[in-house]
Amino acid sequence: MLRPPFRPIVRRSIINCAAVAAGGAFPLIETDRLILRPFVPDDAEDVYEYLREPPASCFASMRLDTPDAARALVKERGAEQEYCFAIVLKDSGKVVGEISACPEPGVRGEAPDTFSPCWMLNKEYRGKGYAYEAARAFFGYLFFQKGARRICAYTEAGNTSSQRLCGRLGMRQEGLFKEFISFVRDENGEPVYEDTAEWAILRKEWSAALRPSRGLLSGHIPAFFCIFCQIREPWPLPAP
């Protein structure tokens, strides 16, 4: 999954629009097993754990060599509280990854309505459905809270796990760009160019898949649509 600024089963997701922490309000997204929230300083150790060896070539430039570098990155991440979230296990509080989105510039000064998401998961926690659960809830947040009309994702052609996830989320592959971008160099110092696939889904398609007439309540549609995304009015959570 190409990271910004490239421009390149949960029965229920609850989106709390505000939570109180560190003296301020920030978005909080909660699923059955996960909490998606902005980064805080205590996340540095967990972030260092999965960025010592980035899980895909598109994250190569994010490699962290020291705990101090992780602390600096978490501070930078924490400044973005609308579109960059830590993926946190409810039962332990451990940060196992991150998910973010980059708004595409609107035309003629209009507010952006297209978002490019990015996700990354600690390799020790793959294969448990966490990326799917986080991305599905995050898409609901973008569509229904942030006004997204279209979500488009970019993946390296060789990143089959991210491409499978895009498919499970109901996205369609809309294009394949040959030798489009390079993130690493070969043993001779030459850039290695990778093919890039573009995937997308529209809000009206996401919304249509939630309608009872489409089989959501009767189980006649793919599992990735079996989600009730409740958008509630903002309310504060108790301070820790």
N, C-alpha and C positions, 0 to 999 in steps of 0.2 A: 504494500500500500504506500503510494507516494505521499510524502508528508508535505503539508503547507510549509512555506509559501510556494509550492509547486504550481498552484492554480491548476497545477496538474492536478422445561418450558415454563416462560414467564406467563402465568395466567393474568398478571396485572402489573402494569408499570404505573407508579404514582409519581407525578412531578410536583414537588413542592417548589414554588417559585422563589421562596426566600428562606434562608436559614441564618441563624445568628452565630457568628464565629469571629474571633479576633476583633470584636467590636464592630463588625460590618455585616452586610447582607450579601449572600451569594446564592446562585442557583443550586438546587440539590435534586438529583434524579435518583429515585429508588426503585429497584426491581426486587424480585423474590430473594435473590442471593447477593445483589450488588448495590453499592451506592456510587454514583458518579458525582463528583464534587470538585471544586477548584483545588489546586495543590496548596499544601501548607508546609512550613519548614521541616516538620517531623517526617515528611515523606522522602527525604533525601536518601536514606539508607536503602529503601526499597527501590527507588529509581536507579540508584547506582548498581543494584543487583541485576537489573535487566538491561542496562545500557553499557555495562562493561564489555559485553559482546552483543552489539545490536542484532536483532533477529532477521533483518533483511538488508540488502545492499542499499536501499533508499535511505536507510537510517545511519549509514556509515559515518557521515559527518557529525552525528550526534554522540559518537562513542565517548564514554567518560573514562578517564584514566585514574582519577583520584576522587575520594569522598568530597574534597573541597569543590571540585568541579560539579559534583552532583548537587551540593548545597547551592551553588550559584545558579545552576539550571532550574532548580525548584523555585528559587526566588523569582527568576524570570517567568517561569510558568505561572506562578501564583498571581502575577500581575494581570493575567488574562482570566477573567472570571465569568465570561459568557460563553466562550467557545472552546475552552481547553480544560478537560476534566481528568482527574485521576480515576482509575477503575479500582474500587476498594471492595474487598470481601466483607460482607456484613458480619460474619461470625467471628472474624479475627481482627478486622481493621487493617489488614495488610493491603498495600497498593500492589496490584499485579499487572498494571499496565496503564495505558492512557488512551484517550480518544479526543479528537479535536475537529474543528471545521474552520475552513477559510471562506469568508463571504467573497463572492465574486463582485467586482465593482458594478454598480447599477448604471444603466444608460441615462444620459441627460440629467445626471444628478439624482436619479431616483434611488430609493433604498434598495440594497441588494436583495435579490430573491432566489439566487442560486448559490449553493454552498458545496464546497469540496471537502469531504470528511477524510480523516486519517485515523487509523487505530494501530496500536502496538501492544503486544501481550508478552509478559515474562514467559520464556519457553517452558519453564517448569509447570505452568498452569494452562498449557494448551490442551486441547482435546476434551475439555470439560464444558464447552458451550458458553464460556464467559464472554468471548468476543462477540458472539451472536447476540447474547442477551444484552450486552452493553450497547452494541450498535443499533439494535432494534429500538431500545428505549431512547437513544440519542437521536435517531431519525424522527421519532415522535416529537421530541423536544424542538428540533429544527423546523418541522412542518407546522406544528400547532402553537408553539410559543414564539418562535423567531420569524415566522412568516415566510419560510422557504416555499418556493413554488417548484423547485427542481433541485435534486441532490445528485451530483455526479462524482464518481470516484475513479481514481487512476491507479492501476496496478501494473507492476512489471509482468510481462508475459509469463515469466517463470515462477511467479508467486501464485501457485495454484491454490493455496489455502485461502488467500484473500479473494481470489476469483470465485471460489466455491461459496464463500461467505456473501459476496455480492449477489450471487444467484439466489441464495437462500433468503436474502432480504427483498427479493422480488425485482432486483435491478436487471436491466438488459444490457448486453454489451453493444455499444453504439459505434465503436471504432477500434482500430489497431494501428498505432503509429510505429512504423519501422525504424529501428535504431534511433530512437527519439531523444534519449537522455543518457548521461553517464554519471555514475555515482562513485565508481572505483576505477583503479588503473591495473593493468596486467603487470606481469613480472618485468616487462621492458619499459614500464612507465607510460604506456599508451592507454588512453581512456577506453573503457569497455562500454560500448553503447548497447542499451537494452531496448527491446520492443516494449511498448506501453499500451495497455488496453484501457479504454474508457467505458465505464458503466454508469447508468443513470436510472432514476425513477422520478416521476412527477407526483406532486401532492395529491392530485385527483386520482391517480392510480393507487396510491397508498390508502387514501380515504375510501375508495370504492371497494378495496379488498376487506375493509372492516365492516361493510354492510351485511346484515343478516341475509339479504337476498343473494349475496355471493357465497353463502355457505358457511360463514364464520361460526354461526351458532350450531350448525348441523354437522360440522366437521368435514365438509366436502371440498375444502381448499387446502393448499399446502400448509404445513405446520408453521411456516414463518409468519403467516398472517394471523395466527391465533394469539392476538394480543389486544387487551383493552387498555388504552392509554388514557387515564383519567387526568385531565387538566383541571386543577383546583385553584381557587383563589389563593394569593400569597398569604402565608401565615408564618410567624416566627417560631422557631424551635427554642426550647429552653437552652440557655447558655450552659456550657459544660462546667 
